């Protein structure tokens, strides 16, 4: 499914990016049991199926299983609960509980309606191939997006930030180099048309992965290159591609880092910058390395 392109509303941002919780019994999916699939509101990744939904009388949609690999479970900031986030983009979904005895699976994913988009079973999107996500940094995100968006099989790209400590960073804050964030691009692609490894090859073909202090004339920690992986399989594939570069005599300094949260850039000015201006990237140049 291609992700929704509508920007998050302020309320959705509070839930998805700042980990707030919906008021119970107010969500639009609490009492919905129609056949279909629930997708991430932010990136469009499929998360839950309606056949796994049940009424837990708790005020939020409840599921006793997630689509395999679609949801990550993390220790909650309260030190007690277990948080659920979208494995593809890190969006906050809700919490998971076990041992309550609601179903034979003995698991309850308690999820905010605002974190999801329901796709009915008869909607062609519900039957579409599952999408995958790559989050990649290679200097100024204008150029990174320009080249990655041109790869066949890529469904959408979005510029933003990852890797730092500041929540909901702005372009001006990241530009100082003091937030820990890197400018990066979230790439949603159809694995039936292009593999994760092919996305990485396109990525490495577009920038100087041996430059450690930035990219081209853009110098600073926010312009370093990094692959933010969402699971160990993607980490393993990235390591193999880096080994391919080393076997060719290159010395890549691109970091491999687990993805915590991807923060989309909110200003439209930075989105698909070169497509709007008609210019070409000043610090990215395609050449076939892999």
CORDATA-V77331 format. One record per backbone hydrogen bond with DSSP energy under -1.0 kcal/mol. NH is the residue of the N-H (numbers start at 0). CO is the residue of the C=O. Records with the same first field share a line. If there is no record, write none. Layout:
BEGIN
NH->CO / CO
END
This chain:
BEGIN
12->8
13->9
14->10
15->11
16->12
17->12
19->13
24->58
25->22
29->26
36->118
37->47
38->116
39->44
40->114
43->39
46->37
47->37
49->35
51->48
52->49
53->61
62->108
63->51
66->46
69->66
71->84
73->82
75->80
78->75
82->73
83->93
84->71
85->90
86->69
89->85
91->15
92->83
93->83
94->109
95->81
96->107
98->105
105->102
107->96
108->62
109->94
110->60
111->92
114->111
115->112
116->38
118->36
120->34
122->119
125->122
131->188
133->186
135->184
136->225
143->139
144->140
145->141
146->142
147->143
148->144
150->147
153->150
154->187
155->187
157->185
159->183
160->262
161->181
164->178
173->169
174->170
176->173
181->161
182->221
183->159
184->135
185->157
186->133
187->155
188->131
189->152
192->189
193->189
198->194
199->195
200->196
201->197
202->198
203->199
204->200
205->202
208->206
210->207
214->217
217->214
218->216
219->212
222->219
223->220
225->136
226->254
227->134
228->256
234->230
235->231
236->232
237->233
238->234
239->235
240->236
241->237
242->238
243->239
244->240
245->241
246->242
247->243
248->245
249->244
252->208
254->224
256->226
258->228
261->88
262->160
264->158
269->266
270->267
275->271
276->272
277->273
286->204
END
